[in-house]
Amino acid sequence: MMDVQETALRTILDGTKQYRVPLYQRPYSWEKSQVQRLWDDIERLASERTSATAAGHFMGSLVLSVGRTGPAGTEFLVVDGQQRLTTLTILLCALRDYVEKNEADGHRRRTMLHESYLVNRFSEGDGHLKVLPTQADREAYRAVLDGRAPEDANSNIAIAYKFFSQKLRESDDPEDLHDIARIEEAILEGLVFVSITARGDDNVYRIFESLNNTGKPLTQGDLIRNYVFMRLGRAGDEIYDSTWLPMQRLLDPKDLQQLFWLDIVMRQPLVTQTDVYASQQKRLEELPDDEIAAEVRRWSGLATLLATMRDPSREQHPELRKRLTRLKDWGTTTVDPLTLQLLSRRADGIESADAVADTLRIVEGFLVRRIIVGRATAGINRILLAASSEIRRDQSSTDAIREYLSTGRKTYGTDGEIDVAVSTIPFYFQGRPAQRKLILQWIEESYGSRERVDPTSATIEHVLPQTLTPEWTKSLEPYVKEEETIESLHAGLLHTLGNLTLTAYNSELSNLPFSKKRVRLAESGFQMNREISANEVWTPKEIAARAIHLAELVKREWPGPLFVDKAARSGVNWDLAHRAVLELQPGEWTSYGDLAALIGTHPNPLGHHMAKVNLEGAWRVLQASGGISPGFRWADPTDLRDPLEVLLSEGLHFDSHGQAEPAQRVGAEQLAERLGLEPGEPLEGLSVPAGEDDRAERFLAQLEDHNSPSVQHGVLSLMRSWTRMGGELDYGWGESTSCVFLIPERIAGARRVRPIAIYPDLSVEVGFQHLVVRPPFDDVAVREEFRQRLNRAPDVDIAPSRLNSRPPIPIEILGDDVARQYIDDALAWFFKKFDENLE
């Protein structure tokens, strides 16, 4: 049952009673703005009561639970209202001390205020205090209560006491003998609460949880602490002192709240920070009360590790300290769950510090390589948050994380992509400025120079300057091709990694000719600058050579993915497409379909590839209709030119619908002729059989979104090969639109047979589970032969135990022409087996 009544502060505090703030409440947190608002209300109330003695001010509800009752009085647990109640007793302390020093009957009034409303005069220890805050506040509160200055002058309690003392001095009018008395009366008689007292079986914590808190909003961390100490009951005092309070002091409030999210997201990657309390409470409810203390101790251990993540200087192992420092400087907090899990594995003795450092090096390399290849942010939060759930207890974290980052749509830049990107991607615009600087700084550190240079004041310098001077223009002129201009050559080189370095005197170097710039670079403490200064000139040739050198440093410092999507083995001659684009003259255009036919691929991967490279003339590649692709972007994000205006200025004509003149189109056959290719079969790009609805197009769109151009080409090649041998394709209805390879009904009968299904965002799924009841594959020996044929492909390793399930093959493997051919051969054998069975 509950007792509800309107009660003045005098009645609440008078008598032998104690209001104990449970450990599940947060520490005192009122700040100056809240204290000021309360004081303004009290001043206004004191003024009103001069003419209306019954005037009052409603302070909200005070929710209490009856605790112990005995000769020493009654104990109440403060379920709601502790911030207000604590603030008012701090105000009474300030009033008590002020009247003692400044009022005629100060000693008498001081004694009355102190013994009637602040302490229980005949009780000792904690029972002496009428209001007993949580342990975190008791030292400061006792100091104020005893008339001493708190040790922590910046605590909220000390600040509130100081504020009220100042306001009392300001309010005391020497001409008015009763002004302070009126304030005292307003506080004790005019401030009114609705006192709600729970008795018997009322669930106090449920009441607290459901209250509409009108003070400072409770954080997710507050709610978790409240729940935990409600569960601990009186055992919570010892746990609070020994474990919770040290943890609370070790981390700032934001990181303490972050700790609970990190703990849950390591198990459930999709939990958001607004759902932390609900998720943790659900987990804790499944534990008996006696295991809650162990959870607090476990959190305390994690807090120590999180403190090391926030301050890596705490870490003793040099290499691990280096990797933690780099990730902290990088500023991507979504890597925190994985980092915390790795440090936990080290703390539990599962892995060594060296192994954890190796894994963090993989993560660091993943982040660096994505920046370099121009995919800094795509899906990064989702990828990193899910990483911690990929490590089994008995598995090497280095192997598990490298394999995880190497599969799916992670865009873990390959060595081949690094080789291309350093000369084509405008590195200066990738990622955040601080991250670009860090990469250059870490490359410098990879030289291993004994001379350590402080990079704090360094900024990124363009060796070939952003503004061309006559001298720089002259140095570029010999390298301008027929289809280029000085401006386009300059733009293509300017922001690439090969042309960038770090220097502390960027403004001094600026547009200086290289002959003078190299003198200053030779004096630099950075090894990379001394290397640049060793060149006599700085032309496209030197920039390209340095780009190759930096690519080698990047590949050496940061290992790449396990499954490599190299253009040389993809079966697609991307270089031929580049050369074809360079053959286009101003006033000419070609289509993505023409280029795709030239190199034997589909327009989608071709367009995806073109969007990633910085290629002169790329704006002359249009849609088949002659329209500009909606997805076209200049390589330089600061380039605001309208591609239509550029094409018009080159002499290309467009009709009223924005479609280019067909007579100015250069088709696939003409491109082949210009490139000197031998005449052969008619050029044909890849095509995909369309279904009766838009599912095929959805599949293609998802394939492009989640995979590199070479993987897209590999998937489409496998699909074309399957249909050419007589197979059929169907498409799934799920959010991830799959492409299912089917044996035709004329061969397989009414029950369709699927050897594989391709999920564009994940893998190639082998359908052994569906084959168990389909002759001849109901024979385990036949399924085993299919498994062995698939396993001939490099990096495919389906275990014998998976013959009754649906094992996945990483979709990236299809980007390798050799591996794809083995899988194609296995599918051809599969098709033939069904054909033979029909006969």
MOWORA-V557769 format. One record per residue. N is the residue number from 1. SS is DSSP state (hx for helix, st for strand, lp for the rest). OMEGA is omega in whole degrees, 0 to 359 (NA if undefined). D_FIRST is the distance of its C-alpha to the first C-alpha in whole Angstrom. Layout:
{{N:SS:OMEGA:D_FIRST} {N:SS:OMEGA:D_FIRST}}
//
This chain:
{{1:lp:180:0} {2:st:172:4} {3:st:181:7} {4:st:177:10} {5:st:177:13} {6:st:189:17} {7:st:175:19} {8:st:182:22} {9:hx:180:23} {10:hx:181:25} {11:hx:180:21} {12:hx:187:20} {13:hx:184:23} {14:lp:178:24} {15:lp:182:23} {16:lp:182:23} {17:st:177:21} {18:st:177:21} {19:st:183:20} {20:st:177:20} {21:st:183:21} {22:lp:179:21} {23:lp:181:24} {24:lp:174:22} {25:lp:177:23} {26:lp:177:26} {27:lp:179:29} {28:lp:189:29} {29:lp:179:31} {30:lp:180:31} {31:lp:188:35} {32:hx:183:37} {33:hx:180:37} {34:hx:178:33} {35:hx:178:34} {36:hx:181:37} {37:hx:178:34} {38:hx:180:32} {39:hx:178:35} {40:hx:179:36} {41:hx:181:33} {42:hx:178:33} {43:hx:180:37} {44:hx:180:37} {45:hx:180:34} {46:hx:179:36} {47:hx:181:39} {48:hx:186:37} {49:lp:175:36} {50:lp:180:39} {51:lp:179:40} {52:lp:189:36} {53:lp:181:34} {54:lp:182:31} {55:lp:180:31} {56:lp:178:28} {57:st:184:27} {58:st:182:24} {59:st:180:23} {60:st:183:20} {61:st:172:17} {62:st:185:16} {63:st:186:13} {64:st:172:12} {65:st:181:11} {66:st:177:11} {67:st:181:14} {68:st:177:17} {69:st:181:17} {70:st:181:21} {71:lp:182:24} {72:lp:179:24} {73:st:183:21} {74:st:176:18} {75:st:175:17} {76:st:170:15} {77:st:181:16} {78:st:181:17} {79:st:177:15} {80:st:179:17} {81:lp:184:20} {82:hx:180:22} {83:hx:180:25} {84:hx:182:25} {85:hx:178:23} {86:hx:180:26} {87:hx:182:29} {88:hx:177:28} {89:hx:173:29} {90:hx:177:32} {91:hx:179:33} {92:hx:175:32} {93:hx:179:34} {94:hx:179:37} {95:hx:179:37} {96:hx:183:37} {97:hx:182:40} {98:hx:183:42} {99:hx:179:42} {100:hx:184:43} {101:hx:192:46} {102:hx:182:47} {103:lp:184:45} {104:lp:178:47} {105:lp:188:45} {106:hx:184:43} {107:hx:180:43} {108:hx:182:41} {109:hx:177:39} {110:hx:181:38} {111:hx:180:37} {112:hx:181:35} {113:hx:185:33} {114:hx:188:33} {115:hx:181:32} {116:hx:191:29} {117:hx:184:28} {118:lp:182:29} {119:st:169:29} {120:lp:194:28} {121:lp:183:31} {122:lp:178:31} {123:lp:181:30} {124:lp:178:32} {125:hx:180:31} {126:hx:181:28} {127:hx:181:26} {128:hx:184:29} {129:st:176:27} {130:lp:175:25} {131:st:181:24} {132:st:181:25} {133:lp:175:26} {134:lp:182:27} {135:hx:184:30} {136:hx:185:32} {137:hx:191:31} {138:hx:183:31} {139:hx:180:35} {140:hx:182:36} {141:hx:178:33} {142:hx:180:34} {143:hx:179:37} {144:hx:181:36} {145:hx:181:34} {146:lp:180:37} {147:lp:178:40} {148:lp:175:41} {149:lp:178:42} {150:lp:179:40} {151:lp:179:43} {152:lp:183:42} {153:lp:181:43} {154:lp:177:42} {155:lp:181:38} {156:hx:179:36} {157:hx:179:34} {158:hx:181:38} {159:hx:180:39} {160:hx:179:36} {161:hx:180:37} {162:hx:181:41} {163:hx:182:40} {164:hx:178:38} {165:hx:179:41} {166:hx:181:43} {167:hx:178:42} {168:hx:177:41} {169:hx:182:45} {170:hx:184:46} {171:hx:185:44} {172:lp:179:45} {173:lp:181:48} {174:lp:181:51} {175:lp:183:52} {176:lp:184:48} {177:lp:188:47} {178:lp:185:43} {179:hx:179:42} {180:hx:178:40} {181:hx:179:39} {182:hx:178:38} {183:hx:178:36} {184:hx:181:34} {185:hx:179:33} {186:hx:180:32} {187:hx:188:30} {188:hx:184:28} {189:hx:186:28} {190:hx:179:28} {191:st:189:26} {192:st:174:22} {193:st:162:19} {194:st:183:16} {195:st:179:14} {196:st:184:10} {197:st:180:8} {198:st:180:6} {199:lp:174:6} {200:lp:188:6} {201:lp:180:8} {202:lp:178:7} {203:lp:187:10} {204:hx:183:11} {205:hx:178:15} {206:hx:176:14} {207:hx:181:12} {208:hx:185:15} {209:hx:186:18} {210:hx:183:17} {211:lp:173:17} {212:lp:185:20} {213:lp:183:22} {214:lp:178:24} {215:lp:180:26} {216:lp:185:28} {217:lp:177:28} {218:lp:176:26} {219:lp:175:29} {220:hx:178:29} {221:hx:176:30} {222:hx:183:27} {223:hx:179:25} {224:hx:178:27} {225:hx:180:26} {226:hx:182:23} {227:hx:183:22} {228:hx:184:25} {229:hx:169:23} {230:hx:180:20} {231:hx:183:21} {232:hx:181:24} {233:hx:183:21} {234:hx:175:23} {235:hx:183:26} {236:hx:181:26} {237:hx:182:27} {238:hx:180:31} {239:hx:180:31} {240:hx:183:30} {241:hx:188:33} {242:hx:190:35} {243:hx:187:35} {244:hx:184:33} {245:hx:175:34} {246:hx:178:38} {247:hx:181:37} {248:hx:179:36} {249:hx:181:39} {250:hx:183:41} {251:lp:173:40} {252:lp:185:39} {253:hx:180:36} {254:hx:180:38} {255:hx:177:39} {256:hx:176:36} {257:hx:179:35} {258:hx:181:38} {259:hx:182:38} {260:hx:176:35} {261:hx:180:37} {262:hx:181:40} {263:hx:183:38} {264:hx:184:37} {265:hx:174:40} {266:lp:178:42} {267:lp:185:40} {268:lp:188:40} {269:lp:185:42} {270:lp:181:41} {271:lp:179:37} {272:lp:183:37} {273:hx:177:36} {274:hx:181:33} {275:hx:185:32} {276:hx:183:32} {277:hx:182:28} {278:hx:182:28} {279:hx:179:31} {280:hx:180:30} {281:hx:179:26} {282:hx:180:28} {283:hx:183:30} {284:hx:180:28} {285:hx:179:25} {286:lp:181:28} {287:lp:174:29} {288:lp:183:27} {289:hx:185:25} {290:hx:177:28} {291:hx:181:31} {292:hx:179:29} {293:hx:179:31} {294:hx:177:34} {295:hx:179:33} {296:hx:178:33} {297:hx:177:36} {298:hx:177:37} {299:hx:180:36} {300:hx:176:38} {301:hx:178:41} {302:hx:180:41} {303:hx:177:40} {304:hx:179:44} {305:hx:179:46} {306:hx:177:44} {307:hx:177:45} {308:hx:176:49} {309:hx:181:49} {310:hx:179:48} {311:lp:185:51} {312:hx:178:53} {313:hx:176:55} {314:hx:183:53} {315:lp:183:54} {316:lp:183:57} {317:lp:188:59} {318:hx:184:61} {319:hx:178:62} {320:hx:177:58} {321:hx:179:57} {322:hx:182:60} {323:hx:178:58} {324:hx:179:55} {325:hx:181:56} {326:hx:180:58} {327:hx:177:55} {328:hx:180:53} {329:hx:182:56} {330:hx:173:56} {331:lp:178:52} {332:lp:185:51} {333:hx:180:47} {334:hx:174:47} {335:hx:183:49} {336:hx:180:46} {337:hx:179:45} {338:hx:181:48} {339:hx:180:49} {340:hx:179:46} {341:hx:180:46} {342:hx:178:50} {343:hx:176:49} {344:hx:178:47} {345:hx:177:49} {346:hx:181:52} {347:hx:180:49} {348:lp:179:48} {349:lp:180:52} {350:lp:181:53} {351:lp:180:55} {352:lp:176:57} {353:hx:178:57} {354:hx:181:60} {355:hx:179:59} {356:hx:178:56} {357:hx:178:58} {358:hx:180:60} {359:hx:178:58} {360:hx:175:57} {361:hx:176:60} {362:hx:180:60} {363:hx:178:57} {364:hx:179:59} {365:hx:177:62} {366:hx:180:60} {367:hx:181:59} {368:hx:183:62} {369:hx:178:64} {370:hx:177:62} {371:hx:186:63} {372:hx:182:66} {373:lp:173:67} {374:lp:179:65} {375:lp:190:62} {376:lp:192:59} {377:lp:188:56} {378:lp:175:56} {379:lp:189:53} {380:hx:182:53} {381:hx:179:49} {382:hx:183:49} {383:hx:185:51} {384:hx:180:50} {385:hx:181:46} {386:hx:189:47} {387:hx:186:50} {388:hx:181:48} {389:hx:183:47} {390:hx:185:50} {391:lp:173:51} {392:lp:183:51} {393:lp:184:50} {394:lp:187:54} {395:lp:174:55} {396:lp:181:57} {397:hx:180:55} {398:hx:179:58} {399:hx:184:60} {400:hx:183:56} {401:hx:179:56} {402:hx:178:59} {403:hx:180:59} {404:hx:182:56} {405:hx:181:58} {406:hx:185:61} {407:lp:178:60} {408:lp:187:58} {409:lp:188:58} {410:lp:182:58} {411:lp:174:61} {412:lp:187:62} {413:lp:180:65} {414:lp:177:68} {415:hx:179:71} {416:hx:178:73} {417:hx:176:71} {418:hx:180:71} {419:hx:181:75} {420:hx:189:75} {421:hx:184:72} {422:hx:180:73} {423:hx:187:76} {424:hx:183:75} {425:lp:177:71} {426:lp:184:71} {427:hx:184:69} {428:hx:182:68} {429:hx:183:66} {430:lp:178:64} {431:lp:179:60} {432:lp:180:59} {433:hx:181:62} {434:hx:180:60} {435:hx:177:60} {436:hx:179:64} {437:hx:180:65} {438:hx:180:63} {439:hx:178:65} {440:hx:178:68} {441:hx:180:67} {442:hx:175:66} {443:hx:177:70} {444:hx:180:71} {445:hx:181:70} {446:lp:177:71} {447:lp:178:74} {448:lp:181:73} {449:lp:178:75} {450:lp:180:75} {451:lp:181:75} {452:lp:181:72} {453:lp:178:71} {454:lp:183:68} {455:lp:188:67} {456:lp:184:65} {457:lp:183:68} {458:lp:174:69} {459:st:181:69} {460:st:182:70} {461:st:170:74} {462:st:179:76} {463:lp:166:79} {464:lp:192:81} {465:lp:181:80} {466:lp:177:78} {467:lp:181:80} {468:lp:172:84} {469:lp:178:87} {470:hx:181:90} {471:hx:179:91} {472:hx:178:88} {473:hx:180:89} {474:hx:181:92} {475:hx:181:91} {476:hx:188:89} {477:hx:181:92} {478:lp:185:93} {479:lp:181:90} {480:lp:179:90} {481:lp:184:90} {482:lp:185:92} {483:lp:183:89} {484:lp:168:87} {485:lp:175:87} {486:hx:184:87} {487:hx:181:83} {488:hx:176:82} {489:hx:179:83} {490:hx:181:82} {491:hx:181:78} {492:hx:182:78} {493:hx:197:79} {494:hx:190:77} {495:lp:180:73} {496:lp:184:74} {497:hx:182:73} {498:hx:183:77} {499:hx:186:77} {500:st:176:74} {501:st:177:74} {502:st:176:72} {503:st:179:74} {504:lp:181:73} {505:lp:182:76} {506:hx:184:75} {507:hx:180:76} {508:hx:182:79} {509:hx:176:80} {510:lp:185:79} {511:lp:179:82} {512:lp:173:85} {513:lp:186:87} {514:hx:180:87} {515:hx:178:90} {516:hx:181:88} {517:hx:183:84} {518:hx:178:85} {519:hx:179:87} {520:hx:180:83} {521:hx:179:81} {522:hx:180:84} {523:lp:185:83} {524:lp:174:79} {525:lp:180:77} {526:lp:179:76} {527:hx:182:78} {528:hx:178:77} {529:hx:178:79} {530:hx:176:82} {531:hx:179:82} {532:hx:184:82} {533:hx:179:85} {534:lp:178:87} {535:lp:177:88} {536:lp:181:91} {537:lp:178:89} {538:lp:184:86} {539:lp:176:87} {540:hx:180:85} {541:hx:181:87} {542:hx:178:85} {543:hx:179:82} {544:hx:180:82} {545:hx:179:83} {546:hx:178:80} {547:hx:179:78} {548:hx:180:79} {549:hx:180:79} {550:hx:177:75} {551:hx:179:74} {552:hx:177:75} {553:hx:180:73} {554:hx:182:70} {555:hx:179:71} {556:hx:184:72} {557:hx:185:69} {558:lp:181:66} {559:lp:180:66} {560:lp:183:66} {561:lp:179:65} {562:lp:183:66} {563:lp:190:67} {564:lp:178:69} {565:lp:183:70} {566:lp:179:73} {567:hx:182:75} {568:hx:181:79} {569:hx:184:77} {570:lp:184:75} {571:lp:180:78} {572:lp:179:78} {573:lp:181:80} {574:hx:181:78} {575:hx:178:81} {576:hx:177:83} {577:hx:178:81} {578:hx:181:81} {579:hx:180:85} {580:hx:179:85} {581:hx:180:83} {582:hx:178:85} {583:hx:182:88} {584:lp:181:87} {585:lp:174:88} {586:lp:182:87} {587:lp:177:87} {588:lp:175:87} {589:st:171:83} {590:st:182:82} {591:st:175:79} {592:hx:179:76} {593:hx:178:78} {594:hx:179:81} {595:hx:179:80} {596:hx:178:78} {597:hx:180:81} {598:hx:184:83} {599:hx:174:81} {600:lp:177:80} {601:lp:181:76} {602:lp:180:74} {603:hx:182:73} {604:hx:177:70} {605:hx:178:70} {606:hx:179:73} {607:hx:178:71} {608:hx:180:68} {609:hx:182:71} {610:hx:181:73} {611:hx:185:70} {612:hx:185:69} {613:lp:179:73} {614:lp:190:75} {615:lp:177:78} {616:lp:178:80} {617:lp:182:81} {618:hx:180:78} {619:hx:179:77} {620:hx:176:80} {621:st:187:78} {622:st:174:77} {623:lp:182:75} {624:lp:180:77} {625:lp:184:77} {626:lp:178:79} {627:lp:177:75} {628:lp:181:74} {629:lp:178:71} {630:lp:181:67} {631:lp:183:66} {632:lp:175:69} {633:lp:173:69} {634:lp:180:71} {635:lp:178:71} {636:lp:183:71} {637:lp:177:67} {638:lp:179:69} {639:lp:186:72} {640:lp:181:71} {641:lp:174:74} {642:lp:182:74} {643:hx:178:75} {644:hx:179:77} {645:hx:179:79} {646:hx:181:80} {647:hx:178:81} {648:hx:180:83} {649:hx:179:85} {650:lp:178:86} {651:lp:177:88} {652:lp:183:85} {653:lp:179:85} {654:st:176:82} {655:lp:185:82} {656:lp:179:80} {657:lp:179:77} {658:lp:180:77} {659:lp:185:79} {660:st:180:82} {661:lp:181:85} {662:hx:182:86} {663:hx:180:89} {664:hx:181:88} {665:st:174:86} {666:lp:184:87} {667:lp:183:86} {668:hx:181:86} {669:hx:180:90} {670:hx:178:91} {671:hx:179:88} {672:hx:180:90} {673:hx:180:93} {674:hx:181:93} {675:lp:178:91} {676:lp:179:94} {677:lp:180:93} {678:lp:176:95} {679:lp:179:95} {680:lp:178:93} {681:lp:177:91} {682:lp:182:89} {683:lp:184:86} {684:lp:176:83} {685:lp:177:79} {686:lp:174:76} {687:lp:181:75} {688:lp:178:72} {689:lp:181:72} {690:lp:175:69} {691:lp:181:67} {692:lp:179:67} {693:lp:186:64} {694:lp:184:63} {695:hx:178:61} {696:hx:179:64} {697:hx:177:64} {698:hx:178:60} {699:hx:180:62} {700:hx:181:64} {701:hx:180:62} {702:hx:177:60} {703:hx:180:62} {704:hx:183:64} {705:hx:192:60} {706:hx:188:60} {707:lp:177:63} {708:lp:178:66} {709:hx:182:69} {710:hx:177:71} {711:hx:176:68} {712:hx:179:68} {713:hx:181:72} {714:hx:179:71} {715:hx:182:69} {716:hx:177:71} {717:hx:180:74} {718:hx:178:72} {719:hx:180:71} {720:hx:180:75} {721:hx:181:76} {722:hx:180:74} {723:hx:179:75} {724:hx:178:79} {725:lp:175:79} {726:lp:180:78} {727:lp:179:74} {728:st:178:71} {729:st:172:68} {730:st:185:65} {731:st:184:62} {732:lp:181:58} {733:lp:185:55} {734:lp:179:53} {735:lp:171:52} {736:lp:187:54} {737:lp:182:57} {738:st:171:59} {739:st:185:63} {740:st:175:64} {741:st:185:67} {742:st:166:68} {743:st:183:71} {744:lp:182:73} {745:hx:181:72} {746:hx:179:76} {747:hx:188:76} {748:hx:184:72} {749:lp:186:72} {750:lp:180:69} {751:lp:185:66} {752:lp:182:66} {753:st:183:67} {754:lp:176:65} {755:lp:180:67} {756:st:170:65} {757:st:182:62} {758:st:175:62} {759:st:191:59} {760:lp:182:60} {761:lp:188:57} {762:lp:193:57} {763:st:169:60} {764:st:184:62} {765:st:179:61} {766:st:190:63} {767:lp:178:62} {768:hx:183:63} {769:hx:180:60} {770:hx:185:62} {771:hx:185:65} {772:lp:182:64} {773:lp:183:65} {774:lp:178:68} {775:lp:2:71} {776:lp:186:73} {777:lp:170:70} {778:lp:174:68} {779:lp:184:71} {780:hx:180:69} {781:hx:180:73} {782:hx:176:73} {783:hx:178:69} {784:hx:179:70} {785:hx:177:74} {786:hx:178:72} {787:hx:182:69} {788:hx:179:72} {789:hx:177:74} {790:hx:182:71} {791:lp:175:71} {792:lp:179:74} {793:lp:178:73} {794:lp:177:72} {795:lp:173:69} {796:lp:183:68} {797:lp:178:66} {798:lp:183:65} {799:lp:178:64} {800:hx:182:65} {801:hx:184:62} {802:hx:186:61} {803:lp:177:63} {804:lp:184:61} {805:lp:182:58} {806:lp:183:59} {807:lp:179:60} {808:st:169:60} {809:st:180:63} {810:st:183:62} {811:hx:180:63} {812:hx:182:65} {813:hx:181:68} {814:hx:174:69} {815:hx:178:70} {816:lp:185:73} {817:hx:181:76} {818:hx:180:77} {819:hx:180:73} {820:hx:181:73} {821:hx:177:77} {822:hx:179:76} {823:hx:176:73} {824:hx:179:75} {825:hx:179:77} {826:hx:178:75} {827:hx:177:73} {828:hx:177:77} {829:hx:179:77} {830:hx:181:74} {831:hx:181:76} {832:hx:180:79} {833:hx:179:77} {834:hx:178:76} {835:hx:180:79} {836:hx:181:81} {837:hx:178:78} {838:hx:180:79} {839:lp:NA:83}}
//
